């Protein structure tokens, strides 16, 4: 796999890889669950997007960028981490967020502001158009904006997760273990594409299970297949690993927390002291729990924690209902 792409160091790596014995016992599904802690990547409470931003920011700096511009939902972990990466790199940051500003910003919105990002609320407008307008406005002021698509999901960004797979595989070898399956949240496709390319490069024989948090399989499969192929071409990997995508856990829709997410959040917190969020990792962990109970997962299973903890503080009312 190609390793000569420009890269900066925004992350504290490697992130921990460890077992979850009490959670595995609670689940009681005959599987041994481990976790890869990409909630501990470093800047601004961490998360998976910082691995992508290591490569995206390097590309931006190489192009002489003055500002990073990206988009996402109000509680976007990607936007928070982009704001942190911009602050660390001495770049301006403009975030185009779906919806309208609230009187009481919480969770990631509060952190976006603390990190110095300029927030552009798109209202009901298409965020891609609003993002293009923000880029044009910066260019009109003589700035050099670098546009990052939703989730940082480009071949350059996905390279961050191809290298993450190599990191995880090295840790597993050192501990004398291997995994029969890996489970992770998938949405914009960059993490999934990178993991697929990394696993394919090493010829890993297990199963990759992507738990969709917002899209049905046909759409997500098409998006991630194209991105995986482009990432494989960029990194010179001939055979990416296939990914099984599950859309059975969409519940009430994107960002709507239900009973499965609440159970997953509480189970991991109360058995292991590890936090997952309602939108991404809580939904993915709920998927793992169900797949385990249905006997679809077996052996040693890795849950790849992609971060998102700050969003918990925007769901305090929903979480309190579980008491």
C-alpha positions, 0 to 999 in steps of 0.5 A: 500500500502506498505510504508517501501521501503528505500527512500532518500529525493531529492525532495521538496514535496509536489509540488503545485496543483492549477487551471489554470483558464485563460488556461481553458477559452482559451481552452473553451472546457467546462472543468476545468483544474488543474495542478500538478507541478512536474516541481518544485520538486527541484534539477537542475530545477526539474522534475518527475524523482526525485520522482523515484530517491528518491527510486532508489538512496536509493537502490543504497546506500543500495547496496554500490554503488559508481556511478550511470549509466543511459541512454537516449536521448541527451535532457533526463530529466531523465539523468539531474536529475540522474546527480543532484541526484548523485551530491547531494548524493556524487556519481559519474554519467555516462550518456550514451547518444544517438547520437553524441556530438555537438560543442554547448551543450545546454539545458539538455546537458549543465546542465549534464556537469555543474552537473559533469556527465561523458558523453558517446556518443553512436553514432549509437550503441545500448544504452543498449549495450553502457551502459553495456560497461560503467558498465563493465569499471567501475567495471574493475576499482574497482568501484561499479556502479548502473545501472538505466534503461531508465527513471528510469522505474523499480518497485522501481522507479515507487514506486515514482509515487505511493506515488505521487498519495497519495500526490496529493489525500491528497492535493485534499481532503484538497481543497475539490475537485476531478478530473474526469480525469488525463492527463500525458506524458508517454514514458518509463512507470514508471510514468504511472505504479506508477500513476496506482498503486496509483490510484488503491490503493485508488479506484479512479473512474476517467480516466487516460490518458497517452499521448505517446511521442514516442511509438505506443500503442501496444508496450507501452501497453505491456511495461507498463502493465508488469511494472505496474504488477511488481510495484503492486506486490512490493507495495502489491496493488491488482488492479491497475487502468487501463490507456488509452494510446493515440498515436495520438500525435506522430507528426514527432516523438520523440523530433520533435516539431510541431504546436500542441506542439508550440500551447500548449507551448505558450497557457500555457505560455501566459495565466498562466506563466507556461512553458512546454517543446517540447518533453514531457509535451508540447506534453502531453498538446497538447493531453489534448487540443485536447481531450478537444476540441473533448469532450472526457474529461469532468468536472475537469481535472488534467494535471500532469506536469512532468517537462522538462523545460531546453529542451526549450533552445535547441529548440529556433529556432523552438519556434521562428517560432511561432512569 
